[in-house]
Amino acid sequence: MATKLSKNFTLEELTVTSQKANNTPTAEAKKHLQELCTDCLQSLRDFYGKGISINSGYRSAAVNKLVGGSNTSAHSVGYAADTKPSNGDMRPYQQTVLEWAKTHKFDQIILEYPTNYVARWIHIGYKNRAGAQRRQILYTTNGKSYPTITNKFYLK
């Protein structure tokens, strides 16, 4: 039976991995995952009004290393998830995420590897490892992150 973290998100979908490593969250990471889902992802899901799929949520240190994640990754403490719309239509989902960000608390939204300003997936970080919420909106390309200094990401 699935362990609900919020109305629409489960512990299982936030901890699944294709890597051959243990990805069982610590008690503290479970608490952070609960907070991520209750205070952030569920709010975004309700605002969007459609399903959101999790590509990557919690990552143990071993899983994070295998996927090439940052040593400071919020994924490793349960405060981040990489997301996509369940229906696969990134353009309206990205517009919704950026609109939602105007009025909600978060640490980082990263538009990952965009093509024509549309992300392949969107990283949603509720807090950083220190618990801060910096409200950063970035995009990643060539393995590096940059501020979204152009309104082209705010699609019409």
C-alpha positions in Angstrom: 0.0 0.0 0.0 1.3 3.4 -0.9 2.3 5.9 1.8 0.6 9.2 1.2 2.6 12.3 1.7 -0.2 14.6 0.5 -3.4 14.2 -1.4 -1.7 13.5 -4.8 1.9 12.4 -3.9 3.3 9.2 -2.3 6.6 8.3 -0.6 7.1 5.6 -3.2 7.0 8.0 -6.2 9.3 10.4 -4.4 11.9 7.6 -3.7 11.8 5.4 -6.8 15.1 5.1 -8.7 16.5 3.1 -11.6 19.9 3.1 -10.0 21.3 -0.1 -8.4 21.6 1.5 -4.9 19.7 1.7 -1.7 17.4 4.8 -1.8 15.7 4.5 1.5 15.3 7.9 3.1 16.4 8.7 6.6 13.8 9.8 9.1 14.8 13.4 8.6 14.6 13.1 4.8 11.1 11.5 5.2 10.1 14.6 7.2 11.4 16.9 4.5 9.6 14.9 1.8 6.4 15.3 3.7 7.0 19.0 3.9 8.0 19.2 0.2 4.7 17.5 -0.8 2.4 19.1 1.7 3.7 22.7 1.5 5.0 22.9 -2.1 4.2 20.2 -4.6 0.5 19.8 -3.6 0.1 23.5 -3.8 1.6 23.5 -7.3 -0.6 20.5 -8.3 -3.7 22.2 -7.1 -2.8 25.4 -8.9 -2.0 23.5 -12.1 -5.2 21.4 -11.8 -3.7 18.4 -13.6 -1.4 15.6 -12.8 2.3 16.1 -12.1 4.8 13.2 -12.5 8.0 12.9 -10.4 11.1 12.0 -12.4 13.4 12.2 -9.4 12.7 13.0 -5.8 14.8 11.9 -2.9 18.3 10.6 -3.7 20.4 8.8 -1.1 24.1 9.8 -1.2 24.8 6.7 -3.3 22.0 7.4 -5.8 23.0 11.1 -6.0 26.6 10.1 -6.9 25.5 7.6 -9.5 23.3 10.2 -11.3 26.0 12.9 -11.1 24.1 15.1 -8.7 25.6 18.0 -6.9 27.1 17.5 -3.5 24.8 20.2 -2.2 21.7 18.8 -3.8 18.4 19.4 -2.0 17.3 16.0 -3.5 19.7 14.4 -1.0 17.8 15.8 2.0 14.3 15.4 0.6 13.6 19.0 -0.3 13.5 18.7 -4.1 11.8 16.9 -7.0 12.2 17.0 -10.7 8.8 17.2 -12.3 6.9 17.0 -15.6 3.2 17.2 -16.4 1.6 13.8 -16.5 0.1 14.6 -19.9 3.6 15.5 -21.2 2.7 19.0 -22.4 5.6 21.0 -21.0 4.7 24.5 -22.4 1.5 25.1 -20.3 3.0 23.3 -17.3 6.1 25.6 -17.4 3.8 28.7 -17.7 1.9 27.5 -14.7 5.0 26.8 -12.6 6.3 30.3 -13.3 3.0 31.9 -12.5 2.7 29.8 -9.3 6.2 31.0 -8.3 5.0 34.6 -8.1 3.0 33.9 -5.0 4.4 30.8 -3.3 7.5 30.0 -1.2 10.3 27.9 -2.8 14.1 27.7 -3.0 14.8 27.0 -6.6 12.9 26.4 -9.8 15.2 25.2 -12.5 14.1 24.9 -16.1 16.2 21.9 -17.1 17.8 21.7 -20.5 15.3 23.9 -22.4 14.8 23.7 -26.2 13.2 26.9 -27.6 12.8 28.1 -24.0 10.7 25.1 -23.0 12.3 22.9 -20.3 12.6 19.1 -20.6 11.7 18.8 -16.9 11.4 21.3 -14.0 13.3 21.0 -10.8 11.2 22.2 -7.8 13.3 22.8 -4.7 11.2 23.8 -1.6 14.2 24.5 0.6 18.0 24.2 0.3 20.0 22.0 2.6 20.2 24.8 5.2 16.4 25.3 5.1 16.5 28.6 3.1 14.1 29.6 0.5 16.0 31.9 -2.0 13.2 32.1 -4.6 15.7 31.5 -7.5 14.4 30.8 -11.0 17.2 29.4 -13.1 17.7 27.4 -16.3 20.3 24.7 -16.9 22.2 24.0 -20.1 25.5 22.3 -20.7 25.5 21.2 -17.1 25.6 24.7 -15.7 22.8 26.8 -14.2 22.0 30.4 -15.1 19.5 33.0 -14.0 16.4 33.4 -16.2 17.3 36.9 -17.2 15.0 36.8 -20.2 11.2 36.8 -20.3 11.4 34.3 -23.1 10.9 31.5 -20.5 7.6 33.1 -19.6 5.9 31.7 -22.6 2.7 33.1 -24.1 
